[in-house]
């Protein structure tokens, strides 16, 4: 089976003049090398395609693949993660990970929470702010947490994201609205422990591969897994696997959300505890980072002695089974 690889290299976009923050979600060369080499170890033939514009050129030139391993995050618009799978659907080329509907939906944190809440998954109350006039309409008890509607890797999240007064809320919103130009989500702040849950598989065959607690160190920005904390996680953050009854509850909430959203093959769900210690859904990442040492999903596996090769095998088995089932 010939597997094409689609990805966004951070170095490519930095050369084009984009900033460190704008390219924070993109991958380093070592991630692509690891994916490529591991797929070959699993018995697949690989072809490197690159980002969405490279894909367009290759499709127009007549190139085809049996399957595409897609980790493209995209650069522009709320549908940016959906661009590559949408193109592949147009050419009837199967791919690993979720489809365009799921990737467009889950990038929008507000729409995601509407869906999971309607499906009975616990998630903190929230409101959306798309313009200055919306700020006064937020009717939630403080403290609150503010972040962009459609970003990942902690972008737009820092020590000011937790707000305790209307004045703080307005100040943070007025800073972020023009900076990201996409609207903001305002949530009831959950003060408890934070976990990220690794998942592989699809539908009823999806399973939890581990629950990892994210513990902020003494030098970390407080109250959240912020952009800086993620960028400097080796110095600021500690990770540990949990496997008690609380971990089981976090895993169940995560699997319920994963299935409600129709996510596929592999990814992560972020969970935080409320004031009573109950797990609440925060976000889902259906295109989780896959660097063997630095990305959360492989870290979850590494801490349990699960080799990267095995994780990638689970992801590919899920995708290939879907494709063969038609």
Secondary structure, 3 states (H helix, E strand, C coil): CEEEEECCEHHHHHHCCCCCCCCCCCECHHHHHHHHHHHHHCCCEEEEEECHHHHHHHHHCCCCCCEEEECCCCCCCCCHHHHHHHHHHHCCCCEECCCHHHHHHHHCHHHHHHHHHHCCCCECCEEEECCHHHHCCCCCCCCEEEEECCCCCCCCCCCCCEECCHHHHHHHHHHHHHHHCCCEEEEECCCCCEEEEEEECCHHHCEEEEEEEEEECCCCCCCCCCHHHHHCHHHHEEEEEECCHHHHHHHHHHHHHHHHCCCCCEEEEEEEECCCCCEEEEEEECCCCCCCCCCHHHHHHHCCCCCHHHHHHHHHHHHHHHHHHC
